[in-house]
């Protein structure tokens, strides 16, 4: 009896073309970006929580935030999550194709 070959949804060339169009996320290459963002967050955290001037600025920011918080809450309620759902579906589809 002849064995059936596994069904391939996409050829490697088609998958590569799809990746190049940025329809699905690219893997790797984000170490430096993550490192820089983490370093900046660390510096900001040190300034805000480790210095007197930073704590004063944080206190000023909190006072200003209290003025705008109700408006921001309304804006958050207006956000449409349709595009986020579409992006999640694309990622799931990609992962399913990659796993097969």
N, C-alpha and C positions, 0 to 999 in steps of 0.2 A: 504494500500500500504506500502511496506517495504522501510525504509529509507536506502539509500546507505551510507556506511561508507566512510569517506574521504580517498582518495588514499594516501598512505605513500610511499615516495620515498626510504627512508632508515629507518631501525630500529634504535633504540637508541644505540644498541650494535655496529652496523655498523658505525654509526656516531662517537661514542667514539673511535673505532679502527682507523678511518680516522684521528681524531684529534691527536691520539697518534703517528701516522706516520709523523706528522708535515706537512701534505699536505695542511692543512688549518691553519690559525692563531689561537693561543690559546687566550682566553680572560683573562683579569685581571692579577694581580701579578707583574705588572711593576711599581708600585708606587715608590718603593725604588730606582729603576734604574733611573726613571725620576727625583726624588728628588736629587740624587747624581749628575746627569748630569747637572741639573739646578743650583745646588750650585757651581759646577766647572765653569760653564759658567759665573756665577755672580762674582766669584773670579777673573777669567781671565778678565772680563770686567772692574772690579774695577782697576786691575793692569794696564791695557792698557790705560784706559781713566782717571784714577784718580791719577796716579803718573807720575812724570817727567821721571823716568827711563822707564816706560811703554810706554809713548809717543815717547821716543827716539827709543825704540825697534820697535814700530809700523812704524815709519818713515824709519828705516833700512829695515824692511820687505817690505814696499811699493816699495823701490828702487830696491830690489832684484826681487820682483814680476814683475816689468816692463821688466826685462831681459827675463823672462821665459813666459810671457803672450802669445806671439804669438804661442809658441810651445804647450801650454796648450789648446789654442783655437782649434788647429788642432786635438789634442787628443779627445776633446769633440765631434767634428764632426764625429769621427770614432766610437763612442759608438753605439752599436746595442741595440735597445729597444725591441727586440723580447721576451727576458726572462721577462722583466718588464710587457709586455702585457699578457704573460702567467700567471704571478702571479696575476694580476688584475682580469683575468678571473676566476681563482680559488677562489679568495675572493668573487667575485660576485656570483658564483655558491653556495658557502657556505652560503652566506647571504640569497639567495633565498630559499635554503633548510631549513634554520633556521626559516625563516618567515612563512613557510607553516605549 
